[in-house]
Amino acid sequence: MANPTAPITSLLPPLPPAAEIPSKFLESAKQWWATGEKQSAISEERLLRLLPFFHSQKPTKPLTEAEISEIGPILAYSSRVELGDSKHQINTLSMVSTSLFQSQFGNSPTPSQTPAVVMLHGYGAGLGFYFRNFLPMAHWASKRNTSVYALDWLGMGRSSRPPFHVKASKRDVEARVSEAESFFVESLEDWRQKMRLDKMTLVGHSLGAYFSVVYALKYPQRVEKLILLSPAGVNRGPDSTVPSQETEPPATISSENRVEPASKSNLEQVEERQRVAKAKQSRSRRLLTYLWEEGYSPFQVVRMMGVWGPWLVGKYSSRRFTGLTEEETRNMHDYMLNITLKKASGEYCVSHILAPGAYARMPLVDRIAGLAKERIPITFVYGDQDWMDPEGGQESVERLRQAGNGLGRTYIVNNAGHHVYLDNPSVVNDLLVKELDRKI
């Protein structure tokens, strides 16, 4: 008989340890050969087993009293949620209070009074990146009798990898951005319906934060709060025109600064000036800009390197995640490698959403006032060594305030970079709980 005080993870079959980060050709080749769907599942589970109440699969029947005593107040499990298109599945980690889980098997399930939290990763990452945040989030869910979910976006992580195509013309920026956004936003809405969630608090990182805002703009009635960790796509690019907020009629335009209808002649003049400006760019910059605009993915470099791919990923993980233990770094390396080498799909969104230099083609700072009417609390969180500019968050909060929503906040976390939740987890975890419990 199982020890009722033993963690659930002690009852799961053992997993092989993660391989050492390769430093030589043969080590790299060996890891490259071992990658695949099975290995990606194993690499993710190594990270999830840090939760002492983790199950590999969702229980299919109510828990017994002995099982509840063994599990405790929260249950965690992995699943693949099938969307409307059966070929599309969202890889999901669920952390559900045991009392709420039990009610699902009743004739009339008891709804939670606290909306579920959905954690959404950034570009090219996966839900496993939040492994240092899951435990305090699960404890919060148990106290509030609610659920916390972490998802892999469709086309990323361990979710389905359908072909990603944008039909809109490159010149039609609005249509191009809208089409790319819809790939992610509509899959999230499909997932919400399948999970029968009425409202959600979205916690998004980087590009996941960007899509969280876009989702809220389209489905505001489904969003309780937004917590944006180092959000991408907020700021304007250096060549952007700032939309006017003046309420007075604009001044009469002088003849020296006249506006005239576009014609073939003046369009050609503008395009010629652009060609001259581009010619002054460095050769390497022009090449990177070309590849970006043509939709090349940075992850293609890893795939193209073949057996040297694990070595390249190892160089990045060793340098970037210096705050992790040796075992955590190995686990992260193995996890990153396996999701990176999967079939390319949603990663191709980036050139449609962001212009070269990672500036949004349609910046959120110019769109976020659309959430003022619903008075959704929005929290911006940046690291003090972040490459995302917090001024965009500050301006967004001010624009929301001017539009009637004074519930925006901006925080700077010390000793943290772009992966603020992973670089300084104790501070961010406390902040997450504080913002989740903030009264509206």
LOSEFI-831901 format. One line per field, with one value per residue (C-alpha): residue number from 1; residue in one letter; x, y, z. Coordinates in Angstrom, 1 decimal, padded with zeros to 4 digits. Example, Ala and Ser with C-alpha at 12.3 -4.5 7.8 and 13.67 -1.06 7.14 Angstrom:
<rs>
i [1|2]
aa [A|S]
X [012.3|013.7]
Y [-004.5|-001.1]
Z [007.8|007.1]
</rs>
This chain:
<rs>
i [1|2|3|4|5|6|7|8|9|10|11|12|13|14|15|16|17|18|19|20|21|22|23|24|25|26|27|28|29|30|31|32|33|34|35|36|37|38|39|40|41|42|43|44|45|46|47|48|49|50|51|52|53|54|55|56|57|58|59|60|61|62|63|64|65|66|67|68|69|70|71|72|73|74|75|76|77|78|79|80|81|82|83|84|85|86|87|88|89|90|91|92|93|94|95|96|97|98|99|100|101|102|103|104|105|106|107|108|109|110|111|112|113|114|115|116|117|118|119|120|121|122|123|124|125|126|127|128|129|130|131|132|133|134|135|136|137|138|139|140|141|142|143|144|145|146|147|148|149|150|151|152|153|154|155|156|157|158|159|160|161|162|163|164|165|166|167|168|169|170|171|172|173|174|175|176|177|178|179|180|181|182|183|184|185|186|187|188|189|190|191|192|193|194|195|196|197|198|199|200|201|202|203|204|205|206|207|208|209|210|211|212|213|214|215|216|217|218|219|220|221|222|223|224|225|226|227|228|229|230|231|232|233|234|235|236|237|238|239|240|241|242|243|244|245|246|247|248|249|250|251|252|253|254|255|256|257|258|259|260|261|262|263|264|265|266|267|268|269|270|271|272|273|274|275|276|277|278|279|280|281|282|283|284|285|286|287|288|289|290|291|292|293|294|295|296|297|298|299|300|301|302|303|304|305|306|307|308|309|310|311|312|313|314|315|316|317|318|319|320|321|322|323|324|325|326|327|328|329|330|331|332|333|334|335|336|337|338|339|340|341|342|343|344|345|346|347|348|349|350|351|352|353|354|355|356|357|358|359|360|361|362|363|364|365|366|367|368|369|370|371|372|373|374|375|376|377|378|379|380|381|382|383|384|385|386|387|388|389|390|391|392|393|394|395|396|397|398|399|400|401|402|403|404|405|406|407|408|409|410|411|412|413|414|415|416|417|418|419|420|421|422|423|424|425|426|427|428|429|430|431|432|433|434|435|436|437|438|439|440]
aa [M|A|N|P|T|A|P|I|T|S|L|L|P|P|L|P|P|A|A|E|I|P|S|K|F|L|E|S|A|K|Q|W|W|A|T|G|E|K|Q|S|A|I|S|E|E|R|L|L|R|L|L|P|F|F|H|S|Q|K|P|T|K|P|L|T|E|A|E|I|S|E|I|G|P|I|L|A|Y|S|S|R|V|E|L|G|D|S|K|H|Q|I|N|T|L|S|M|V|S|T|S|L|F|Q|S|Q|F|G|N|S|P|T|P|S|Q|T|P|A|V|V|M|L|H|G|Y|G|A|G|L|G|F|Y|F|R|N|F|L|P|M|A|H|W|A|S|K|R|N|T|S|V|Y|A|L|D|W|L|G|M|G|R|S|S|R|P|P|F|H|V|K|A|S|K|R|D|V|E|A|R|V|S|E|A|E|S|F|F|V|E|S|L|E|D|W|R|Q|K|M|R|L|D|K|M|T|L|V|G|H|S|L|G|A|Y|F|S|V|V|Y|A|L|K|Y|P|Q|R|V|E|K|L|I|L|L|S|P|A|G|V|N|R|G|P|D|S|T|V|P|S|Q|E|T|E|P|P|A|T|I|S|S|E|N|R|V|E|P|A|S|K|S|N|L|E|Q|V|E|E|R|Q|R|V|A|K|A|K|Q|S|R|S|R|R|L|L|T|Y|L|W|E|E|G|Y|S|P|F|Q|V|V|R|M|M|G|V|W|G|P|W|L|V|G|K|Y|S|S|R|R|F|T|G|L|T|E|E|E|T|R|N|M|H|D|Y|M|L|N|I|T|L|K|K|A|S|G|E|Y|C|V|S|H|I|L|A|P|G|A|Y|A|R|M|P|L|V|D|R|I|A|G|L|A|K|E|R|I|P|I|T|F|V|Y|G|D|Q|D|W|M|D|P|E|G|G|Q|E|S|V|E|R|L|R|Q|A|G|N|G|L|G|R|T|Y|I|V|N|N|A|G|H|H|V|Y|L|D|N|P|S|V|V|N|D|L|L|V|K|E|L|D|R|K|I]
X [000.0|001.3|002.5|-000.3|002.2|004.5|004.5|002.6|005.8|007.5|004.8|005.5|008.0|011.5|012.6|016.1|018.3|018.8|022.0|024.9|025.1|027.2|030.6|031.9|030.7|029.9|027.9|026.0|025.3|024.1|021.6|020.4|019.7|017.7|015.3|011.7|008.1|008.8|011.9|010.1|007.4|010.1|012.0|008.8|007.8|011.2|010.3|006.7|007.7|009.1|005.4|004.9|001.3|001.9|000.2|001.3|-002.4|-005.7|-007.6|-010.7|-012.9|-013.5|-010.6|-011.0|-010.6|-007.2|-006.1|-007.2|-005.2|-002.2|-002.5|-003.4|-005.4|-004.2|-003.9|-001.7|-001.7|-000.8|-003.2|-003.7|-006.9|-008.5|-009.8|-012.6|-010.3|-009.3|-005.9|-005.3|-004.4|-003.2|-000.7|-001.9|-000.7|-003.7|-003.3|-006.8|-007.9|-009.0|-012.4|-013.1|-011.8|-014.2|-017.2|-016.6|-018.1|-021.3|-024.6|-024.1|-020.4|-019.6|-018.1|-015.2|-015.7|-012.2|-011.6|-008.9|-005.4|-003.9|-000.1|001.1|004.7|006.7|008.0|009.4|009.2|006.9|005.0|008.0|009.7|007.4|008.7|009.9|006.5|004.2|004.4|003.4|000.7|-000.7|-000.7|-002.6|-005.1|-005.7|-006.4|-008.8|-010.5|-009.7|-007.4|-004.2|-003.4|-000.2|-000.5|001.7|000.4|-000.8|002.2|004.7|006.0|004.4|001.1|000.1|002.2|-000.2|001.1|001.3|000.4|-000.6|-002.5|-002.5|-000.1|003.0|002.0|-001.4|000.1|-003.2|-004.6|-001.2|-001.0|-004.7|-004.4|-001.2|-002.8|-006.0|-004.0|-003.2|-006.1|-008.8|-007.0|-007.0|-010.7|-011.4|-009.4|-011.4|-014.7|-013.5|-012.4|-015.8|-014.2|-016.3|-013.5|-009.7|-006.9|-004.1|-000.5|001.6|005.3|006.8|004.9|002.5|001.7|001.2|-001.3|-003.0|-003.8|-005.0|-007.2|-008.6|-009.3|-011.4|-013.0|-013.0|-015.9|-013.7|-010.8|-010.7|-007.2|-004.0|-000.5|002.1|005.7|008.2|005.6|006.6|005.0|004.1|006.4|006.5|009.4|011.7|010.0|006.4|004.1|002.6|-001.2|-002.6|-004.6|-005.6|-009.3|-009.1|-009.3|-005.9|-004.3|-004.5|-001.7|000.6|001.5|005.1|003.7|000.8|-000.8|-001.5|-003.2|-000.9|000.1|002.4|005.0|005.2|005.0|008.0|009.8|009.1|010.2|013.4|014.3|013.7|016.1|018.8|018.3|018.5|021.7|023.4|022.8|025.5|025.6|024.9|022.0|020.5|020.8|019.2|016.4|015.9|015.7|013.3|010.9|011.0|009.8|012.9|012.7|015.7|015.0|015.7|019.4|019.3|017.6|019.9|023.0|021.9|024.0|025.6|022.1|022.3|025.7|024.3|021.3|023.7|025.8|022.7|021.2|024.5|025.0|021.4|020.2|023.1|020.8|019.7|021.2|023.3|020.4|017.9|020.1|020.5|016.7|016.0|018.6|017.0|013.5|014.5|016.3|013.3|010.7|013.1|013.7|010.0|008.3|008.3|004.8|003.7|007.2|006.7|004.3|007.1|007.9|004.2|003.7|007.0|009.2|013.0|014.3|011.4|009.1|005.4|003.9|000.7|002.0|-000.2|000.4|-001.8|-004.5|-004.7|-007.1|-009.7|-009.8|-010.7|-014.4|-014.2|-011.9|-009.7|-006.8|-003.5|-000.2|003.1|006.2|009.8|013.3|015.8|018.1|015.2|015.6|012.0|011.5|009.3|008.4|005.9|004.2|004.2|002.6|000.0|-001.0|-001.3|-003.4|-005.7|-006.1|-006.9|-009.5|-011.1|-009.3|-007.1|-006.4|-003.1|000.3|003.9|006.6|010.4|012.0|015.6|018.2|016.1|016.3|013.8|012.8|011.9|009.8|012.7|015.5|014.1|011.2|010.7|010.0|007.8|005.9|005.0|004.1|001.8|-000.1|-000.4|-001.8|-004.1|-005.6|-005.8|-009.4|-011.0]
Y [000.0|003.5|005.8|008.4|011.1|010.3|012.8|011.5|011.9|009.2|006.8|007.5|005.4|006.9|009.0|008.8|011.8|014.5|014.2|016.5|019.7|018.7|020.2|017.9|016.6|013.1|014.2|016.7|014.0|011.5|014.0|015.0|011.4|010.9|013.7|013.1|013.1|010.6|012.4|015.8|014.4|013.0|016.3|018.2|015.7|016.1|019.8|019.1|016.5|019.2|019.5|016.9|016.4|015.8|013.0|012.0|011.7|013.1|010.8|009.5|009.0|010.7|010.5|008.3|009.6|007.8|009.4|012.9|012.3|011.3|014.1|017.0|020.1|020.3|018.0|018.5|016.6|016.9|016.5|017.4|019.3|018.7|021.8|022.1|020.8|017.3|017.7|020.7|020.0|022.2|020.8|021.7|021.5|021.7|022.5|022.1|022.2|018.6|019.8|021.5|018.4|016.2|018.5|017.8|014.4|015.6|016.4|020.1|021.0|023.7|026.7|028.5|032.0|032.9|032.8|030.4|031.6|030.8|031.0|031.6|031.4|033.5|033.1|029.7|028.6|026.3|025.9|024.2|027.6|028.4|025.5|027.8|029.5|026.5|025.5|028.9|029.3|025.8|026.8|030.0|027.9|025.5|028.4|030.0|026.7|027.4|026.3|027.3|026.2|026.5|026.1|025.6|027.9|026.1|025.6|025.9|023.8|020.3|021.4|020.4|021.9|022.8|024.6|028.4|030.6|034.2|035.0|038.7|040.9|042.1|045.6|045.2|045.4|045.5|042.4|040.6|041.3|040.4|037.1|036.1|037.1|035.1|031.9|032.2|034.1|031.9|028.7|030.2|030.9|027.4|026.0|028.1|026.8|023.2|023.8|025.5|028.5|031.6|034.1|033.8|035.8|035.7|035.7|036.1|036.4|038.4|037.5|035.5|038.8|040.5|037.8|038.0|041.7|041.0|038.3|040.7|043.3|040.7|038.9|041.4|039.6|036.5|038.3|039.0|040.5|040.7|040.2|040.9|039.8|041.6|042.1|042.3|044.5|047.4|050.1|051.9|051.5|054.4|055.1|055.0|058.0|058.7|058.9|062.3|062.5|066.1|066.9|070.3|070.6|070.4|073.6|074.6|073.1|075.6|075.4|074.5|071.4|070.6|067.2|066.0|062.8|059.9|059.6|057.3|060.0|060.8|057.2|056.5|059.4|057.9|054.4|055.9|057.6|054.3|052.5|055.1|054.7|050.9|051.2|052.9|050.0|047.6|044.4|042.1|044.3|044.2|040.4|040.0|042.4|040.5|037.1|038.6|040.0|036.8|034.9|033.0|031.6|031.9|028.3|027.2|027.8|025.1|022.7|023.4|022.7|019.0|017.1|020.4|021.7|020.4|022.0|025.4|025.1|024.1|027.3|029.4|027.6|027.6|031.3|032.5|030.5|031.0|031.2|027.6|024.6|022.2|019.8|022.4|023.7|020.2|019.7|023.1|022.3|019.0|020.5|023.5|021.2|018.9|021.6|023.5|020.6|019.9|020.8|024.5|026.1|029.0|030.4|031.8|034.4|036.7|038.5|039.3|040.6|042.3|044.4|044.0|045.2|043.5|046.5|045.8|046.5|047.5|048.6|047.7|051.2|052.5|049.9|049.2|052.0|049.8|047.9|051.0|050.5|047.0|048.3|045.2|045.5|045.3|044.8|045.3|043.6|044.2|043.2|045.9|044.3|043.7|044.4|045.3|049.1|049.7|053.1|051.4|049.9|053.3|055.0|052.2|052.7|056.4|055.9|053.6|056.1|058.9|056.6|055.9|052.7|053.6|050.0|049.7|049.2|048.9|047.1|046.8|043.6|043.9|041.3|040.1|040.2|039.3|036.0|037.9|035.1|032.7|035.1|036.2|033.8|034.5|038.2|037.5|034.7|037.1|039.8|037.3|036.4|040.0|041.0|038.0|038.9|042.6|043.8|045.5]
Z [000.0|-000.9|001.8|002.1|002.9|000.0|-002.9|-006.0|-008.1|-006.0|-007.3|-011.0|-013.0|-013.0|-016.0|-017.4|-016.4|-018.9|-020.9|-020.3|-022.3|-025.3|-025.8|-028.5|-031.9|-030.8|-027.8|-029.9|-032.6|-030.0|-028.6|-032.0|-032.9|-029.7|-030.2|-031.1|-029.7|-027.0|-025.8|-025.9|-023.6|-021.2|-021.2|-020.3|-017.6|-015.9|-015.3|-014.3|-011.7|-009.6|-008.6|-005.8|-006.8|-010.5|-012.5|-016.0|-017.0|-015.9|-013.6|-015.4|-012.3|-008.9|-006.4|-003.4|000.1|000.3|-002.9|-001.8|001.4|-000.6|-003.2|-001.0|-001.9|-005.5|-008.5|-011.5|-014.7|-018.4|-021.3|-024.9|-025.4|-028.8|-030.6|-033.1|-035.8|-034.5|-035.9|-033.7|-030.1|-027.3|-024.9|-021.4|-017.8|-015.4|-011.7|-010.2|-006.5|-005.6|-004.4|-007.7|-009.6|-007.6|-008.4|-012.2|-011.7|-010.1|-011.8|-011.3|-011.0|-008.5|-010.3|-008.7|-007.5|-008.6|-012.4|-013.7|-014.5|-017.9|-018.2|-021.8|-022.9|-025.3|-028.8|-029.6|-026.0|-024.1|-020.9|-019.2|-019.1|-016.1|-014.0|-011.2|-010.9|-010.9|-007.2|-005.8|-008.4|-007.5|-003.8|-004.7|-006.7|-003.8|-001.4|-003.9|-004.9|-008.6|-011.4|-013.0|-016.5|-018.6|-022.4|-025.4|-028.1|-031.2|-033.5|-030.6|-027.7|-027.7|-029.2|-032.7|-035.5|-038.4|-041.4|-040.8|-043.8|-044.1|-047.4|-047.0|-049.1|-047.4|-048.2|-046.4|-042.9|-041.0|-042.8|-042.5|-038.7|-038.2|-040.0|-038.0|-034.7|-035.4|-035.7|-032.0|-030.6|-032.1|-031.0|-027.4|-027.6|-029.0|-026.0|-023.5|-024.9|-024.7|-021.1|-020.3|-018.7|-018.4|-017.6|-017.4|-016.0|-018.6|-017.6|-020.7|-021.4|-024.3|-027.5|-025.3|-023.5|-026.9|-027.9|-024.5|-025.1|-028.6|-027.2|-024.6|-027.3|-029.2|-026.3|-023.4|-021.7|-021.2|-019.5|-015.7|-015.6|-017.7|-016.2|-018.9|-018.2|-020.4|-023.1|-026.8|-029.3|-027.0|-028.2|-031.5|-033.9|-034.6|-037.9|-036.4|-036.4|-033.1|-033.4|-032.3|-029.1|-029.6|-029.0|-030.7|-034.5|-036.2|-037.3|-041.0|-043.0|-044.6|-048.2|-047.2|-045.4|-047.7|-048.1|-051.6|-053.0|-053.8|-057.4|-059.3|-059.5|-055.8|-054.8|-057.0|-055.3|-051.8|-052.9|-054.4|-051.1|-049.3|-051.6|-051.0|-047.2|-047.5|-049.6|-046.6|-044.3|-043.6|-045.6|-042.6|-041.5|-045.0|-045.0|-041.6|-042.7|-045.9|-044.1|-041.5|-044.2|-046.1|-043.1|-042.1|-038.6|-036.2|-035.2|-038.8|-038.0|-035.3|-037.6|-040.5|-038.3|-038.0|-035.5|-034.3|-033.3|-029.7|-029.3|-030.4|-028.1|-025.3|-025.8|-025.4|-022.4|-020.5|-021.1|-020.7|-017.6|-015.3|-012.2|-012.5|-010.8|-013.0|-013.1|-014.0|-016.7|-018.2|-018.0|-019.7|-022.4|-023.2|-023.2|-025.4|-027.8|-028.3|-028.8|-031.1|-033.4|-033.9|-037.1|-037.9|-037.6|-035.4|-035.2|-038.7|-037.2|-035.9|-039.2|-039.7|-036.1|-035.6|-038.0|-038.1|-034.8|-033.0|-033.1|-033.5|-036.9|-035.0|-031.5|-028.5|-027.0|-029.8|-029.3|-025.6|-024.8|-026.4|-023.1|-021.1|-021.2|-019.7|-016.9|-017.1|-014.7|-016.7|-015.0|-016.9|-015.4|-016.7|-015.6|-014.7|-017.4|-019.9|-023.5|-023.7|-023.0|-020.0|-021.3|-023.5|-020.5|-018.7|-021.7|-022.1|-018.4|-019.0|-022.1|-020.2|-017.4|-019.9|-021.5|-018.1|-016.9|-013.9|-013.1|-015.0|-013.2|-014.2|-012.1|-012.5|-011.1|-010.0|-011.0|-013.9|-017.7|-020.4|-018.8|-015.6|-014.2|-014.5|-013.6|-010.3|-009.5|-005.8|-006.4|-009.5|-007.7|-004.9|-007.4|-009.3|-006.2|-005.2|-008.6|-008.8|-005.4|-006.2|-005.7|-008.7]
</rs>
